[in-house]
């Protein structure tokens, strides 16, 4: 009656008109009081609810009429009645779950949209709260045509509100976050709805959440006291955002992880947030803890791909991505890297190599030198981060995979001599790979290891497992060769020798059986011979450092073998060096100012470890004397030779060697003479293919190919020739005697041969 302008002059007209109005309209009108401050008329609301339940076919008309009244009240700024209309809609939604609810919901969403489009923050918040209540309702009937695109866009916009009043701005942003949370809840499990995981939606939802997550860093609640505000009022947008973000990620299935993580990567790129690291790490900690654990490797894959995409970005950006990878690996469960184990290490090693190249060349672009200036200290920080990350990844793998990863890494490490300098080693995390009993810290300083009793180190030693035995049997020589070659590298400095000592010590503790112990002693003695050799032209410091490394390691291995005569011989040599040549021991070499002579005189006698003496004393304890008496010489494989080819001619020479089927049988220990001959032969072949005319090379290759085919024909003839026939021989038309081949099933065997 309030809406009729002539109610005071013609009461009978309004009464007459009211009686003719449909019942559902009269019931709706009755829930509105004369004064909106009195709130919803509860008794009349109960009547309206009962009517809607009794006549569900009228529900859509009730919704349409409420929507009509609300639009009129919004236009007339009668916000008290707007609140009453929304409260009535909320109650009807909670009570009614009939098949005709869809049309009513359309009216409801239309009203919510009207409120969200209003300029008044209170109306926006009112509409959001109603939508959140609606989102928590489980509908009994599916909807085929409902769209939430507007709500995703509008709630995302509210998350970025810049309203002048900070308190109102916070409320609007929190309403936007709650609205996005409601959209996700309403749509994520409804297959009939537009996929909320589509990029067009995720590209709005995720950045809006990250914006509020970032803006809340370092801030506290605005409430003056916890006693003066409820828990919801004390909650900040950042806290609400994190909870909403976790819920979103927790609901993501296998196929949706990528769409949820990609906007995170883009947001961090667009706002230069990798360089700070803190926020990026926080984001991915939330991601890794929220998604299902079996999906962790998908996130790691995306980070690896993003690292590749930023291969020419600044070192600080790449370092930030690598740090995030490090934290993600620490959170992931054991084996969560999934089927991409080698891809992880391959990518990290590739970027480590790229960083070294950038540092050496001084530019990201080799064609346009100087387009981006490299900061060497930043590249080194990146290299340290990559090494730490490799160690962290390796630490999450089961023991049996660590050996394979170590072999894979060794295969990727450049052969010494290929680069002018060796990169500085890191904190030792690359040796987590084989340090299973935390012995590594006890070998951190090589200059302190010459001690008479290593029991004070409290080392932990277990029997070598069968898997480790198999690994060392297959790959030990490859490992020894790398140790030997790295020792002779002229650019090696104190950190490299310390790492070599740590590696030798860890192999002795974790992977050593009797055969490995013998080989390690041979390697240590070979290092001593290397330092004595004048052919290598090593600097004095390097020669002294190699002697010191050999001393330190033989002191350790002699005590681990617990052979008294072996320990006595090692201690005698060390004591003699302490008296006459302290520059051959770690204490005088691996210090800030090494105490080494300008020249190193020829060493002999009691200053050196004697291979014959060691062979004698260990042979008496059951060790293989024949193997101990054989000097160690690194075995150069085809892989090494191939990695050193730098020209087309060298590649051709390799192909010619293969085409010629040159079969070489080497003894377990190749002599130095044979190695020198092989080097000279290769040099001659390379020179020939670099200088000879093309026709001569082609003719030579053709002859070698013909020879190969001839040899293959001989082999095929031997292997394919049929067995001799028991039926005798036959005579050809030319009078020649030939063997006649008879199938086995037709052969006649004596009775004694058949059973």
C-alpha positions in Angstrom: 0.0 0.0 0.0 2.9 2.3 0.5 3.7 2.3 -3.2 0.2 3.7 -4.1 0.5 7.6 -4.3 -3.3 8.0 -3.8 -3.7 5.9 -0.7 -4.7 8.8 1.5 -7.6 10.0 -0.8 -8.9 6.8 -2.4 -8.4 4.0 0.1 -11.2 1.9 -1.5 -9.3 2.0 -4.9 -6.1 0.5 -3.4 -8.0 -2.0 -1.4 -9.8 -3.1 -4.5 -6.6 -3.2 -6.5 -4.8 -5.1 -3.7 -7.5 -7.8 -3.7 -7.1 -8.3 -7.4 -3.2 -8.7 -7.3 -1.8 -12.3 -7.5 -1.3 -14.0 -4.2 2.4 -14.4 -4.6 2.8 -10.6 -5.1 0.7 -9.9 -2.0 2.8 -12.3 0.0 6.0 -10.6 -1.3 4.7 -7.1 -0.5 3.7 -8.2 3.0 7.3 -9.0 4.0 8.3 -5.4 3.6 7.6 -3.3 6.7 6.5 0.4 6.7 9.9 1.4 8.1 12.8 -0.4 6.5 14.8 -0.1 9.8 12.3 -2.6 11.4 13.8 -5.3 9.1 12.1 -8.2 7.4 8.6 -9.2 8.7 9.4 -12.7 9.9 5.9 -14.0 10.2 5.0 -12.9 6.7 8.3 -14.3 5.4 7.3 -17.7 6.8 4.0 -17.5 4.9 5.9 -16.7 1.7 8.3 -19.6 2.2 5.4 -22.0 2.9 3.6 -20.8 -0.3 6.8 -21.3 -2.3 7.2 -24.8 -1.0 3.6 -25.6 -1.6 3.5 -24.1 -5.1 7.0 -24.5 -6.5 5.8 -23.5 -10.0 5.3 -20.0 -8.6 8.9 -19.8 -7.5 10.2 -18.2 -10.7 7.5 -15.5 -10.5 8.3 -14.8 -6.9 11.9 -14.3 -7.9 11.1 -12.1 -10.9 8.8 -9.9 -8.7 11.5 -9.5 -6.0 14.0 -8.6 -8.7 11.6 -6.0 -10.0 11.1 -4.4 -6.6 14.9 -4.5 -5.8 15.7 -2.7 -9.1 13.2 0.0 -8.3 14.5 0.4 -4.8 18.1 0.7 -6.0 17.1 3.4 -8.5 15.2 5.3 -5.7 18.1 4.8 -3.3 15.9 3.0 -0.8 18.7 0.8 0.4 16.9 -0.5 3.5 14.3 -2.2 1.3 17.2 -3.5 -0.9 18.7 -5.3 2.1 15.3 -6.8 3.0 14.8 -8.1 -0.6 18.2 -9.8 -0.6 17.5 -11.3 2.8 14.2 -12.8 1.5 16.0 -14.2 -1.5 18.6 -15.8 0.6 16.0 -17.5 2.8 14.1 -18.8 -0.2 17.2 -20.2 -1.7 18.1 -22.0 1.5 14.6 -23.5 1.7 13.7 -24.4 -1.8 15.5 -27.2 -3.8 12.8 -28.1 -6.3 13.2 -28.7 -10.0 12.0 -25.2 -10.9 14.8 -23.6 -8.8 16.9 -22.7 -11.9 14.6 -19.8 -13.1 14.5 -18.4 -9.6 18.3 -18.6 -9.4 18.5 -16.6 -12.7 16.4 -13.9 -11.0 18.6 -14.0 -8.0 21.8 -13.7 -10.0 20.3 -10.8 -11.9 19.7 -9.0 -8.6 23.2 -9.8 -7.4 24.7 -8.5 -10.6 22.6 -5.3 -10.2 24.1 -4.8 -6.8 27.7 -5.5 -7.9 27.3 -2.9 -10.7 26.2 -0.2 -8.3 28.7 2.5 -7.2 27.9 2.0 -3.5 30.5 -0.2 -1.7 27.8 -1.3 0.7 25.7 -2.7 -2.1 28.7 -4.4 -3.7 29.4 -6.1 -0.4 25.8 -7.0 0.1 25.6 -8.6 -3.3 28.8 -10.5 -2.6 27.6 -11.9 0.7 24.4 -13.1 -0.9 26.4 -14.8 -3.7 28.7 -16.5 -1.2 25.6 -17.9 0.6 24.3 -19.1 -2.8 27.6 -20.7 -3.6 27.5 -22.9 -0.5 24.1 -24.4 -1.5 24.2 -27.8 -3.2 21.5 -27.7 -5.9 19.5 -30.8 -6.7 19.0 -29.9 -10.4 21.7 -29.2 -12.9 21.9 -26.0 -14.9 22.8 -26.0 -18.6 22.9 -22.3 -19.5 24.1 -20.5 -16.4 27.2 -18.3 -16.8 29.5 -16.9 -14.2 31.8 -14.9 -16.5 30.5 -11.6 -15.2 31.1 -12.6 -11.6 34.7 -13.7 -12.3 35.4 -10.4 -13.9 33.6 -8.3 -11.4 35.0 -10.0 -8.3 38.6 -9.8 -9.8 38.1 -6.1 -10.3 37.0 -5.7 -6.7 40.2 -7.5 -5.6 42.1 -4.6 -7.1 39.9 -1.9 -5.6 41.6 1.5 -5.0 38.9 3.2 -3.0 40.1 6.2 -1.1 39.1 5.1 2.4 41.5 2.4 3.4 39.0 0.6 5.6 36.3 0.5 2.8 39.0 -0.5 0.3 39.9 -3.4 2.5 36.3 -4.5 2.8 35.8 -4.3 -1.0 38.9 -6.4 -1.7 37.9 -9.0 0.9 34.5 -9.1 -0.7 36.1 -9.7 -4.1 38.3 -12.5 -2.7 35.2 -14.2 -1.1 33.3 -13.8 -4.3 36.1 -15.6 -6.3 36.1 -18.3 -3.7 32.4 -18.7 -4.1 32.7 -18.9 -7.9 35.3 -21.7 -7.6 33.2 -23.6 -5.1 30.1 -23.3 -7.3 31.7 -24.3 -10.5 34.7 -26.5 -9.8 32.7 -29.8 -9.4 29.9 -28.9 -11.9 30.7 -30.5 -15.2 27.8 -28.6 -16.9 29.3 -25.2 -16.1 32.0 -23.5 -18.2 35.3 -24.8 -17.0 36.6 -22.5 -14.3 40.1 -23.8 -15.0 40.2 -22.4 -18.5 43.0 -19.8 -19.0 40.4 -17.0 -19.6 39.2 -17.4 -16.0 42.5 -18.4 -14.3 44.2 -15.4 -15.9 41.8 -13.2 -13.9 41.4 -15.2 -10.7 45.1 -16.1 -9.9 46.6 -12.6 -10.4 43.9 -11.1 -8.3 44.7 -13.4 -5.5 48.4 -12.9 -5.8 47.9 -9.1 -5.8 46.3 -9.3 -2.4 48.7 -11.9 -1.1 51.6 -9.6 -2.0 50.0 -6.4 -0.7 49.5 -8.0 2.7 53.2 -8.8 3.2 54.5 -7.3 6.4 51.2 -5.8 7.4 49.2 -6.5 10.6 45.5 -6.4 11.4 44.0 -3.0 11.7 41.9 -4.0 14.7 43.0 -2.1 17.8 42.7 -5.1 20.1 41.8 -8.8 19.7 39.3 -8.3 22.4 37.4 -5.6 20.5 36.9 -7.5 17.2 35.7 -10.9 16.1 38.0 -13.3 14.4 36.5 -12.5 11.0 37.0 -8.8 11.5 40.6 -9.4 12.5 41.3 -11.3 9.3 43.3 -9.5 6.7 42.9 -9.7 2.9 46.3 -11.5 2.7 45.2 -14.2 5.2 41.8 -14.7 3.4 43.6 -14.8 0.1 46.0 -17.5 1.1 43.2 -19.6 2.4 41.3 -19.1 -0.9 44.4 -19.8 -3.0 45.1 -23.0 -1.1 41.5 -24.1 -1.6 41.7 -23.4 -5.3 44.9 -25.4 -5.7 43.6 -28.2 -3.5 40.6 -28.7 -5.8 42.8 -28.8 -8.9 43.0 -32.1 -10.7 45.9 -33.5 -12.7 44.9 -31.8 -16.0 44.3 -28.4 -14.3 47.7 -27.9 -12.5 49.3 -26.2 -15.5 46.5 -23.6 -16.0 46.6 -22.7 -12.3 50.4 -22.4 -12.1 51.0 -20.6 -15.5 49.3 -17.3 -14.3 51.6 -17.4 -11.2 54.7 -17.5 -13.4 53.4 -14.7 -15.6 52.5 -12.5 -12.6 56.0 -13.0 -11.2 57.5 -12.1 -14.6 55.3 -9.0 -15.2 56.0 -7.5 -11.8 59.7 -8.4 -11.5 59.1 -10.5 -8.4 61.7 -13.2 -9.1 64.6 -11.0 -8.1 63.3 -10.5 -4.6 62.9 -14.3 -4.2 60.9 -14.0 -1.0 57.5 -13.6 -2.5 58.1 -16.1 -5.3 59.3 -18.7 -2.8 56.2 -18.0 -0.6 53.9 -18.5 -3.6 55.4 -21.8 -4.6 55.5 -23.0 -1.0 51.7 -22.5 -0.9 51.4 -24.3 -4.2 53.5 -27.3 -3.2 51.8 -27.7 0.2 48.3 -27.3 -1.3 48.3 -29.5 -4.4 48.1 -33.3 -4.2 51.5 -34.7 -3.6 51.4 -37.0 -6.7 51.1 -33.8 -8.8 54.3 -32.2 -7.5 56.4 -33.1 -10.5 54.0 -31.2 -12.7 54.9 -27.9 -10.9 58.6 -28.8 -11.1 58.2 -29.4 -14.9 56.7 -26.0 -15.3 59.4 -24.3 -13.4 62.0 -26.1 -15.5 60.3 -24.9 -18.7 60.1 -21.4 -17.3 63.8 -21.5 -16.6 64.5 -22.5 -20.2 62.2 -19.6 -21.4 64.3 -17.2 -19.3 67.7 -18.5 -20.4 68.7 -15.0 -21.6 67.2 -13.1 -18.7 69.3 -11.5 -16.1 71.2 -13.7 -13.7 69.1 -12.5 -10.8 65.9 -13.6 -12.5 67.3 -17.0 -13.3 68.7 -17.3 -9.8 65.2 -16.5 -8.4 63.7 -19.3 -10.4 66.4 -21.7 -9.3 65.8 -20.8 -5.7 62.1 -21.6 -6.1 63.1 -24.9 -7.6 65.3 -25.5 -4.6 62.5 -24.8 -2.1 60.0 -26.9 -4.2 62.3 -29.9 -4.2 62.7 -29.7 -0.4 58.9 -29.7 0.0 58.3 -32.5 -2.5 58.1 -36.0 -1.1 60.8 -38.6 -2.0 60.5 -39.6 -5.6 58.0 -36.9 -6.4 60.1 -35.7 -9.3 58.3 -38.5 -11.1 59.2 -39.5 -14.6 61.3 -36.4 -15.2 64.3 -37.2 -13.0 67.0 -36.9 -15.7 65.1 -33.9 -17.3 65.6 -32.0 -14.0 69.3 -32.6 -13.8 69.8 -32.1 -17.5 68.1 -28.7 -17.4 70.0 -27.6 -14.3 73.3 -28.7 -15.7 72.5 -27.0 -19.0 71.9 -23.7 -17.3 75.0 -24.1 -15.2 77.0 -24.4 -18.4 75.1 -21.5 -19.9 76.0 -19.3 -16.9 79.7 -20.3 -17.2 79.6 -19.4 -20.9 77.9 -16.1 -20.2 80.6 -15.3 -17.6 83.4 -16.1 -20.0 82.0 -14.3 -23.0 80.6 -11.3 -21.1 77.3 -11.3 -23.0 74.1 -13.2 -23.4 74.2 -12.8 -27.1 77.2 -14.1 -28.9 76.2 -12.4 -32.2 75.5 -8.9 -30.8 78.2 -8.7 -28.2 77.5 -6.0 -25.6 73.8 -6.0 -26.0 73.4 -7.1 -22.4 76.3 -6.6 -20.0 77.0 -9.6 -17.7 77.7 -9.1 -14.0 80.1 -11.8 -13.1 79.2 -11.9 -9.4 75.6 -12.4 -10.2 76.4 -15.3 -12.6 78.5 -16.9 -9.8 75.6 -16.6 -7.4 73.4 -18.3 -9.9 76.0 -21.1 -10.3 76.0 -21.6 -6.5 72.2 -21.7 -6.5 72.2 -24.3 -9.3 74.6 -26.5 -7.5 72.6 -26.3 -4.3 69.4 -27.2 -6.2 71.1 -30.2 -7.8 72.0 -31.4 -4.4 68.5 -30.8 -3.0 66.9 -32.7 -5.9 69.4 -35.6 -5.5 68.6 -35.7 -1.8 64.9 -36.4 -2.5 65.7 -39.5 -4.6 66.0 -43.0 -3.3 69.5 -44.4 -2.8 69.5 -46.6 -5.8 68.8 -43.6 -8.1 71.6 -41.4 -6.6 74.3 -43.5 -8.2 72.7 -43.2 -11.6 72.3 -39.5 -11.2 75.9 -39.2 -10.2 76.9 -41.1 -13.4 74.7 -38.8 -15.4 76.2 -35.7 -14.0 79.7 -37.0 -14.6 78.7 -37.6 -18.2 77.7 -33.9 -18.5 80.8 -32.5 -16.9 83.3 -31.1 -19.5 86.5 -33.0 -19.9 89.4 -31.0 -18.2 91.2 -28.8 -20.7 88.1 -28.0 -22.7 87.6 -24.7 -20.7 90.2 -22.2 -19.8 89.2 -22.1 -16.1 87.3 -24.4 -13.8 84.3 -22.8 -12.0 84.5 -22.3 -8.3 83.0 -25.2 -6.4 80.1 -24.7 -4.1 79.4 -25.7 -0.6 79.7 -29.4 -1.3 76.1 -30.1 -1.9 77.0 -31.9 -5.1 78.5 -34.6 -2.8 75.1 -35.3 -1.1 74.8 -37.8 -3.8 77.0 -40.3 -2.0 77.3 -39.0 1.5 74.7 -41.1 3.3 76.1 -41.0 6.8 76.9 -37.3 7.1 80.6 -37.8 7.0 81.2 -34.9 4.5 81.6 -32.1 7.2 84.4 -34.1 8.7 86.5 -33.8 5.5 85.7 -30.1 4.9 89.2 -28.9 5.6 92.0 -31.0 4.0 94.8 -29.2 5.9 93.5 -30.7 9.2 93.4 -34.4 8.2 97.0 -35.4 8.8 96.2 -36.9 12.2 97.7 -40.0 13.7 94.3 -41.5 14.8 91.2 -40.9 12.7 89.0 -42.4 15.3 88.6 -38.8 16.7 86.6 -38.0 13.6 83.9 -40.5 14.6 83.4 -41.7 11.1 80.4 -43.9 10.2 81.2 -46.8 8.0 78.8 -49.5 6.8 79.3 -52.5 4.6 79.1 -51.7 0.9 75.7 -52.8 -0.5 75.3 -55.1 -3.5 73.9 -52.2 -5.6 77.0 -50.1 -4.8 79.3 -52.9 -5.7 77.6 -53.3 -9.0 77.8 -49.6 -9.6 81.5 -49.4 -8.8 82.2 -52.5 -10.9 80.6 -50.8 -13.9 81.6 -47.2 -13.5 84.6 -47.0 -11.1 87.2 -46.5 -13.8 85.2 -43.6 -15.3 85.2 -42.0 -11.9 88.9 -42.5 -11.2 89.7 -41.0 -14.6 87.8 -37.8 -13.8 89.7 -37.5 -10.5 93.0 -38.0 -12.1 92.3 -35.6 -15.0 90.9 -32.9 -12.6 94.1 -33.2 -10.5 96.4 -32.4 -13.5 94.3 -29.4 -14.6 96.6 -26.4 -14.3 93.8 -24.0 -13.2 93.0 -26.1 -10.2 93.2 -24.2 -6.9 92.7 -25.1 -3.2 88.9 -25.5 -3.3 89.2 -28.0 -6.1 91.8 -30.1 -4.3 89.7 -30.0 -1.2 86.7 -31.3 -3.1 88.8 -34.0 -4.7 89.9 -35.1 -1.3 86.3 -35.1 0.0 85.3 -37.2 -3.0 88.1 -39.8 -2.5 87.2 -40.0 1.2 83.5 -40.4 0.6 84.1 -43.2 -1.9 86.3 -44.9 0.7 83.6 -44.6 3.3 80.5 -45.4 1.2 81.4 -47.4 -1.9 84.6 -49.3 -1.1 85.1 -53.0 -1.2 88.5 -54.7 -1.4 88.9 -54.1 -5.1 87.9 -50.5 -4.8 90.4 -49.9 -2.0 93.2 -51.3 -4.1 92.3 -49.1 -7.0 92.0 -46.0 -4.8 95.5 -46.7 -3.5 96.8 -47.1 -7.1 95.1 -43.7 -8.0 96.8 -42.0 -5.0 100.2 -43.4 -6.0 99.5 -42.3 -9.6 98.9 -38.8 -8.4 102.2 -38.8 -6.7 103.8 -39.9 -10.0 101.9 -37.1 -11.8 103.4 -34.5 -9.4 106.9 -35.9 -10.1 106.5 -35.9 -13.9 108.3 -33.1 -15.7 106.3 -33.8 -18.9 103.1 -32.3 -17.6 104.7 -28.9 -17.0 102.6 -28.3 -13.9 103.2 -25.1 -11.8 105.1 -25.6 -8.5 101.9 -25.0 -6.5 100.0 -27.6 -8.3 102.7 -30.2 -7.9 103.0 -29.5 -4.2 99.2 -29.6 -3.9 99.0 -33.0 -5.6 101.6 -34.4 -3.2 99.7 -33.0 -0.3 96.4 -34.5 -1.6 98.1 -37.9 -2.0 99.5 -37.6 1.5 96.2 -36.8 3.1 94.3 -39.5 1.3 96.9 -42.3 2.0 96.9 -41.3 5.6 93.1 -41.8 5.7 93.0 -45.0 3.6 95.8 -46.7 5.5 94.0 -46.3 8.8 90.7 -47.5 7.3 92.4 -50.7 6.1 93.7 -51.3 9.6 96.9 -52.9 8.3 99.6 -51.9 10.8 102.5 -52.1 8.4 100.7 -50.0 5.8 99.9 -47.3 8.4 103.6 -47.4 9.6 105.0 -46.8 6.2 102.6 -43.9 5.5 103.4 -42.3 8.9 107.1 -42.7 8.3 106.9 -40.8 5.0 104.7 -38.1 6.5 107.2 -37.6 9.4 110.1 -37.4 7.0 108.2 -34.7 5.0 107.4 -32.8 8.1 111.1 -32.6 8.9 112.6 -32.0 5.4 109.8 -31.0 3.0 106.7 -29.6 4.8 105.6 -28.1 1.5 104.5 -31.6 0.5 101.8 -31.7 3.2 98.4 -30.0 3.5 99.4 -27.9 6.5 101.8 -25.7 4.4 100.0 -25.9 1.0 96.3 -25.4 1.6 96.5 -22.1 3.5 95.9 -18.5 2.6 99.7 -17.9 1.9 101.2 -21.3 0.9 104.7 -22.0 2.0 106.1 -23.5 -1.2 109.5 -23.1 -2.8 110.1 -21.3 -6.0 111.3 -24.5 -7.6 110.7 -28.1 -6.7 113.8 -30.3 -6.7 113.8 -33.9 -7.6 112.2 -36.0 -4.8 113.2 -39.5 -4.0 113.8 -42.0 -1.2 112.0 -41.7 2.1 110.1 -38.6 1.0 107.9 -40.7 -1.3 105.4 -43.4 -0.8 106.8 -46.6 -2.3 104.5 -48.7 -4.4 106.6 -51.8 -3.9 106.5 -51.4 -0.1 102.8 -50.9 -0.1 102.2 -53.9 -2.3 104.4 -56.0 0.0 102.6 -55.1 3.2 99.1 -55.3 1.8 99.8 -58.5 0.0 100.6 -60.1 3.3 97.0 -59.1 4.5 95.3 -60.8 1.5 95.1 -58.0 -1.0 95.6 -58.5 -4.7 99.4 -58.0 -5.1 99.4 -58.3 -8.8 96.9 -55.4 -9.1 98.7 -53.4 -6.5 102.0 -53.7 -8.3 100.5 -52.4 -11.6 100.7 -48.6 -11.8 97.4 -46.8 -12.5 97.0 -45.2 -15.9 93.7 -43.5 -16.8 91.9 -45.4 -19.6 90.7 -43.0 -22.3 87.4 -44.1 -23.8 85.8 -43.3 -27.1 83.6 -40.9 -25.3 86.7 -38.8 -24.3 88.1 -38.9 -27.8 84.7 -37.8 -29.3 84.3 -35.0 -26.9 87.7 -33.6 -27.9 87.0 -33.4 -31.6 86.8 -29.8 -32.6 86.9 -29.9 -36.4 85.2 -31.6 -39.3 88.4 -33.4 -40.1 88.5 -34.9 -36.7 84.9 -36.1 -37.1 85.8 -37.7 -40.5 88.8 -39.4 -39.1 86.6 -41.0 -36.4 84.2 -42.2 -39.0 87.1 -43.7 -41.0 88.4 -45.5 -38.0 84.9 -47.0 -37.5 84.5 -47.8 -41.2 87.9 -49.6 -41.2 86.8 -51.9 -38.4 90.0 -51.3 -36.6 89.7 -53.6 -33.6 92.1 -52.7 -30.7 92.5 -54.9 -27.6 93.9 -53.0 -24.7 95.1 -54.5 -21.5 93.4 -53.4 -18.3 96.3 -50.9 -17.9 97.4 -49.1 -21.0 101.0 -48.0 -21.2 102.0 -44.4 -21.7 103.8 -45.4 -24.9 100.7 -46.8 -26.5 98.8 -43.7 -25.5 101.4 -41.5 -27.1 101.4 -43.6 -30.3 97.6 -43.3 -30.4 97.8 -39.5 -30.1 100.4 -39.3 -32.9 98.4 -41.5 -35.2 95.3 -39.4 -34.6 97.3 -36.2 -35.3 98.5 -37.6 -38.6 95.0 -38.7 -39.6 93.6 -35.3 -38.8 96.4 -33.6 -40.7 95.8 -35.8 -43.7 92.1 -35.1 -43.9 92.7 -31.3 -43.4 95.2 -31.0 -46.2 94.6 -33.8 -48.7 92.5 -33.2 -51.9 88.9 -34.2 -51.7 89.3 -36.9 -54.5 92.1 -38.6 -52.5 90.0 -38.6 -49.3 86.9 -40.0 -51.2 89.1 -42.7 -52.8 90.5 -43.6 -49.4 87.1 -43.8 -47.8 85.8 -45.9 -50.7 88.7 -48.4 -50.3 88.1 -48.6 -46.6 84.4 -49.2 -47.1 85.2 -51.9 -49.7 87.5 -53.6 -47.2 84.8 -53.5 -44.6 82.3 -55.0 -46.9 84.7 -57.8 -47.7 85.3 -58.6 -44.1 81.6 -58.6 -43.4 81.0 -61.0 -46.3 83.6 -63.4 -44.8 81.9 -63.2 -41.4 78.5 -63.8 -43.0 79.8 -66.8 -44.9 81.2 -68.3 -41.8 78.1 -67.8 -39.7 75.5 -68.7 -42.4 77.3 -71.7 -43.9 75.1 -74.8 -43.5 76.3 -77.7 -41.4 78.1 -80.6 -43.1 75.7 -83.2 -44.5 75.9 -86.8 -43.2 74.7 -87.9 -46.7 78.2 -87.3 -48.2 79.2 -85.1 -51.1 77.9 -84.5 -54.6 79.6 -83.9 -57.9 78.7 -80.9 -59.9 78.4 -80.8 -63.7 81.9 -79.4 -63.9 83.4 -82.4 -62.1 83.9 -80.5 -58.8 83.0 -82.1 -55.5 80.7 -80.1 -53.4 79.0 -80.7 -50.0 75.2 -81.1 -50.3 73.2 -79.5 -47.6 70.4 -81.5 -46.1 67.9 -80.1 -43.7 68.3 -81.3 -40.1 64.9 -82.9 -40.1 65.9 -85.1 -43.1 69.2 -86.2 -41.7 69.6 -89.9 -40.8 71.3 -90.4 -37.4 72.6 -93.7 -36.0 70.3 -95.3 -33.5 72.6 -94.6 -30.6 72.3 -90.9 -31.2 68.5 -90.9 -31.0 66.6 -91.0 -27.7 
